[in-house]
């Protein structure tokens, strides 16, 4: 009987120590979590920003609409091949590139200087910007 009582006390003592050890580790993790939450935004490092982004994405339940998705994730436009005119390649390009980024090249006629070319392309750029068309321009040498 004495051995049984001694064994029971030993088991309860070990169990008690394990419970205290778990409580200490959970207190440490809670204190680190609280410390991170109270950290000034200007003191965030890359790991903090990544953790914040992960939390934000986990909480985000809404799916983005097609027009809000990046261009490479959008569905390509549906093209009805029966309506394509083989004599009109611009019409096909217009149908296939609707809502997509398109590169366009222009040549300035005559023999303008580099400054004149810059001024002409600047006018085109501002006109397209006023029409809500986002453009970027690069001048190519001769």
Secondary structure, DSSP 8 states (H G I E B T S, - for coil): -HHHHHHHHHHHHHHHHHHHHHHHHHHHHHHHHHHHHTS-GGG--HHHHHHHHHHHHHH------GGGS-GGGS------GGG--TT-HHHHHHHHTTTS---------S---HHHHHHHHHHHHHHHHHTT----------
